[in-house]
């Protein structure tokens, strides 16, 4: 029950653009139910919005170890890789 409440609060934070707060709620959810894939893909979305590509990639990698056909995880991991490559290119261009 607490898990559902935390997840809903996290989702509400995402809707209002409060990604840091959402990350905190999803992280709390993970302590209660570490096998729930949607929490990791939701947190990965927040990390992408916060330009934390490495963290987003790690969450997606975790989901794909549990559920190797999770489309959201594949998609968000691709976005994370893209973000990392753009950052790398930008950093080396300075």
Secondary structure, DSSP 8 states (H G I E B T S, - for coil): -HHHHHHHHHHHHHHTT-HHHHHHHHHHHHHH-TT-HHHHHHHHHHHHHTT-HHHHHHHHHHHHHH-TT-HHHHHHHHHHHHHHHHHHHHHHH-
